[in-house]
Amino acid sequence: MNLNGLNFDNMPPFEVPRGFFLTAPLFGILSALIIAFSGEQLWVSRWTPATLALTHAMVLGVISITMFGALFQLLPVLGGITIPRVKLVAYTVLSALSLGTSLLVAGFYFSNYELFVPAISLLGMVLIGFILLILDQIRKYNVANESIRAIKTGIFSLVLVLAIATLLLADYLLGTSFNGSKVLTDYHATWGLVGWISLIIIGVSFQVIPMFHVAPAFPKWCTNLLVGGLFSALIINFICSFFSHLVMIGQASTLLIKLLLVVYGMTALRLLTQRKRKIKDPSITCWQIGFVTLIGVSVMGIVASFIDLPTELSTELSFALVVLFVFGWIISVIMAMTIKIMPFLAYLHLQQLCGSNFEAFALLPNVHQLLSKKKMNLLLMSHISSLIALAITLIAPSFYGLLAASTLIQFSYLALI
């Protein structure tokens, strides 16, 4: 394990990231229940109340809560950045994020738009406050490594996600039609999935893959150009959407985003094949599933852009690709990091508690005892089962019960381990 350049002196108490990582699976269980009780209508359109509820339960409840938990842990380790009054900040963010997400999901599922105002207000206030705090700390510590740059860019993207969400809320509540073509909704999803979540994952992977898997470092051209290229392409794409004479530039920027994701995925896969320890590892398998899905979805998106598909087929394909992007790419990476990072963090915190007590050190369990290979393999198999069930359900929505059951098992097991 390569720990060069990492700072473990300012880590927050273990209960800080653990709170986020224990809460996220609960929203996975909620997602499974939404799938179970919504039936086939969930897969008819991305605009049904149940589909919107499921989307936000997964993206905000499972993924974003995990991302925030990771940020509380990784900012001190990757950049030596100390978050002031970290327990208070963390518990406030987690509580507001959990409650706000629950209200938003309920608002979508039950078509109760009155819940949107407290939901967005709660989410907006706590997220903007946290964003300002993090950006101020990054500025104060003047950290400029590739991972911190990617995280900072991802946080800027989250600002746009929140801004667009506010506009969408206004559209719902005021009954206007400025989002009639759903363009803003598309960019809300794009900035959330690619700008916020994927950029954070990319930045973390620059450190995590070489560190935990004894793989070569990402090449400089990748760490120096990829994040800036993706963010610039997203900005250009967003600006072009407001000007009809810039359609071709907008299409070119969309193509560039997908190409950059393919390049990143292929580079990361190559590094994993070059790792020094060629042992079977469930975490590596999850990373590989994620990268293969990222490449596959991006390539299919590129190919589809050059084919004149019927409108209905094009809509169905776009919906399927987004679902695969979330479950196959992002959730796979979350599984990979959970399998590897959580036991490591637990071990580090136990080590710190021992202090200079050598007798206590002798009683420390090793990392594999904290999360056994058997449990890691079971978590991997539950995730693969969910992905298979998802693929079947996308083809034949009548099998939604299979997906609901497999998702429930996966996140219930994740919550228990």
N, C-alpha and C positions, 0 to 999 in steps of 0.2 A: 504494500500500500504506500503510495507516494503522498506524503503530507507536506511537501515543500511549499512555502509561501502561505500556509494556512495559520490562522491565529485562534487558539483555543482558550485564551486567557479571559476573554470577555463574553463567553457563552452565557445565555440567559438560563435561569433554572429550568430543569427538565420539564416541569409541569407546563411551561409556556408553549413549546411546540406540541407537547403531548395533548393538550387541550384541543388544539385545532385538528390533530390527526385522529383523535377519538370522536370528534363531532362530525367530520366529513362522511364517514361511513353511514351515519344515521340518515343523511340526505340520500345516500345510495339506496338505503332500505325504503325511504319514502318514494324514490324514483321507481323502484320495483313495484310498489303498491299502486302507483299511478298507472304503470303499464298494465297491471293485472285488472284494475277496475275500469280502465278506459276502453279496452277491447280493440277491435280492428280499426275503429275510427281514428285512433292515434296515428295510424300510418297512411291515412287518406290524404292529409295535407299538413304542411308545416304551420298552418295558421289556425288550426283548431285550438280551443282553450286547453285541452289536455296536452297537446303537443308543446304548446308554449310553457305550460306548467312543468312538464318533464324537462324541457330544455334548461329552464332556469334552476330547477332542482339539481340537475347534474352540473351545469357550468358554474353557477354561483355556490350552490350548497356543497357539492363534492370537490370540484376542481379548484375554485377560487379560495375556499377555506383552506384547502391543502397548500395552495400557493402562499397564502399569508403565513401559515404556520412555518413553511420552509423559509420565508423571508426573515422571520424573527430569529431563526437559527443560523441562517447562512450569511446574513449581512455582517455579524460579528466575526464569523469564521473566515469568510472570503475577503472582507475588507477591513477588519478590525473596527467596525462601526458599532458603537454602543448606543442602544436606544434608551433614553432616559426613562426612569420609572417603568421599566419594561413590563412588570407584572400588571400594573394598572392599565397601561396602554393595551397590552395583549388581551386582557379580560374584557376591556371595553370594546375593542374591535371584534372579538369573537362573539360577544353577546349581541351587539348591534347587527353584525353580519348574519348571525343565525336567525334572529327575530325578523330582520328586514327581509331576508330570503324566504322565510316561512310565510310572511304576509304576502309577498309578491307571488309565490307559488299558489297560495290559496286564492288570491285575487284572479289569477289566470284560470285556475281549474274550475272555480265556481262562477266565473264571469262576474265577479264582484269588483268593479273598478274602483269603488270607494276605498278598498284596501291599498290601492296603488300609491295614494298620497303619503300615508304614514310609512309605507315600505320604501319608496324612493327617498323620502326625507331622511329616514333613518340610515339607509345605505349611503346616501349622498354625503351626509354630514360626517359620518365616521370615516368613510373612505377618503374624502377630501382632506380631512384632518390628518389621517395616517400618511397620505401621499405627501402632504406638505412637510410633515415631520421627517419622513425618510429622505426626501430630496434635500432638506436642510442639513441632515446629518451627513449625507454623502458629500455635500458641498463643504461642510465643516472639516471633515476628515480628509478631503481632497484625494479620494481614492480613484484611480483611473485604470484598474486592470480590466481585461476583456469581459469577465463575468459581471462586474459591477456596472460597466457601461451597458451591457445587455439588459440588466435588471432595471437600470434607470430609464432606458428606452421603453421597456415594457410598462413601467409605471406611467410614463408620459402617454402611452397608448390607452391606459386605463382611464386617464382624464377624458380622452375623446369618447370612450365607451360610455362614461357617465353623462357627458354632455349630450350625446345622441339619445341616451335613455330618457333624459329630461325632455327633449323635444318630442319623443314618441309618447311620453306620458301626457304632454300638453295636447297632442293630437287626439289621444283617446278621450281625455276629459272634456275638451272643448268641442269635440265633434267636427273638427276641421278635416280637410282632405289633402293637406300638403304632403302627406306620405302615401297618397293614393297608389302610386306605383310600387310601393314597398322598398324603394331605393335606400331610404334611411335605415330600414330594418336590416337590409343586406349588409350595410356598412357597420351597423351596430354589431352584427355577428362577426364580420371580418376583422374588425379592430379587436373584438373580444378574443376570438379564437387564435388569430395569427399575431396581432399586435401585442396584446396583453399576455396571454397564456403561453403561446409558442416562443415568443422572445425570451420570457423568463426561463422556460425549459432549456432553450438553446444556451443561454448564459450559464445556467447551472451545469449543463452537460459539459461545457468547456473544462470544468474542474472535476466533476464527479466521475466521468468515464475514465480519464487517466488515473485518478486517485484510487478509486475502488477496484478497478479492473486491470490495473497495471498495464494500461494501453498507452501507445504513443500520444503525445500532446497533439491537439488540433493544429493543423498548419497555420502559420501566421496570416496567409492570405484569407483564410476562412474566418479566423477570429477578428481580423481587422476590417474585413469588407462585408461579411455576411449580414451582421445586425444592421449596420448603416444602410446597406443596399435594400434590405427588406423594409425598413422603416421609411426610407425615401420613396420606394415604390408604392407603399401604402398611402403616403401623403399625396403623391402625384395622382394616383388612382382616385382618391377621394375628391381632390380639387377638380379633376376632369369631369366628374359626374355632374357638376353644376353648369358645364358649358358644352352645348351640343356640337360645336365645331372641334372639340378636343376628344371626340369619341375614340378615334384610332389610337391616340396617345394613351387613353385610359385602358383600352384593350391590350396595348403593348405592355403597360405596367402590370396588368393582371397576369399576363403571360410570364413576366419577369419574376413576380412573386412566386409563382408555381415552380419555375425553373430553379430559383434560389433554394426553395424547400427541397427539391430533388437533389441538388448539389450537396446540401447539408446532410440529408439522409444518407446518401451514398458515401460521403466522407466519413460519417460516424460509423456506418457499417464496416467500412474498410478498417478503421482503427480498432474496432472490436475483434476483427479477425486477426489483427496483428498483436493482440495482447500477449503478454509473456506467460500468463498462467492459463493454459488451455484446459480448464476444468469445466465440467457442467455446472452451470449456475443459473437458478431460476430468474435472478435479476437480469442477467445478460439476455436470457430468452425473452423477457418482457421488453427490454430495450430493442431487441431485434424485431419483435412483432411490431413495435411502435414505428421503427424506421421503415420497415417494409410497407406498412400501411400508409405512412406519410408519403413515401415515394409513389406507391400505387395510386393513391387518391389524387396526387398532384399530376401524375402522368395522364390519368384518365380525364382530369379536368382540362389538360392541355389538348389532348386528342379531341375531346368533345367540342372545344372552341373552334375547331377547324371543320366540323361536320354540321351540316344543316339538319338538325334533328327536329321532328315534330314537337310542337310546344308541350304537349302532355308528357312525352317521353323525356324531353329536356328537363322539365320540372321534377319528374320522378328521379332522374339521375342526379340532379343537383341536391335533392333532399337526401338521397342515399349516400352521396359522397360526404356531405356535412356530418351525417350520423356516424359514418365510418371514421371520419377525422376525429370526432370527439371520443368515441369508444375505442377505436383501434389504435390511434396515435396517442392522444392525451392520457386516457385512462391507463393505457399500457405503461406509459412512462411513470405515472403515479404509482402503479403496482411495483415497478422496478425500483423506484426510490424508497418506497415503504419497506420492501424486502431487505434492502441493503443499508439504508441510512438510519432507520429507527433503532435497530439493534446496536449500531455503532454509536449513536448518540447516547443510548442508555448506558453503554459501557463507559464512554467518556465521563458521563456525569457520576457514575458509580466510582470511577477512578478518582475524580476530584473530591468526592466525599471521603475517600480513604485518607486523603492528605498525605502525611508522612508516616502513617500507621502501617508498617510493613506486614504486620499480622493480618490486618484487614485486606491488604493487597493479595495475600496468599489465598484468601477465601473468594476472591472475585471470580465469577464465572467468565468464560471466554465468550466472544461475540456469538458464536454458533450455538451456545447453550441458551442465550437470550431469545433467539428465534431459530429453532432447529431446522435442519434441511427438510425434514418431513413436513413441517408446517409451511415452509416456503414453497415446497412442491405442490402442496394442497392448494395454496393460494394461487399459484400459477395455473393449476388445472381448472380451478373454479373460474379464473379469468378467461382461459381459452374456451371453456364451455359456454360462457356468456357471449363470446364473440361468435362462436358457431351458431348459437341460438339467434343472435342478432342477424346474421347473414340469412338464416332460414326465414326469419320473420320479415325481413325486407323483401324477400321473394314471395313469400306466402304469409300475409298478415294474420291469417287464422291461427298461426302457431305462436301468437303473442304470449300465451300462457307459459310456454317453454322459456321464453325470454324473461318473463317476470320471475319465474321460479329460479332460474340460474342467476339472475341479478340479485335476487334476495339472498340466495346462498352465498354468493361472492362477498357482498358487503356485510352480511351478518358475520361471516367468518373473519373478515378483515377487522370488524369491530371487536371481536372476541380475543384475537391474538395480540 
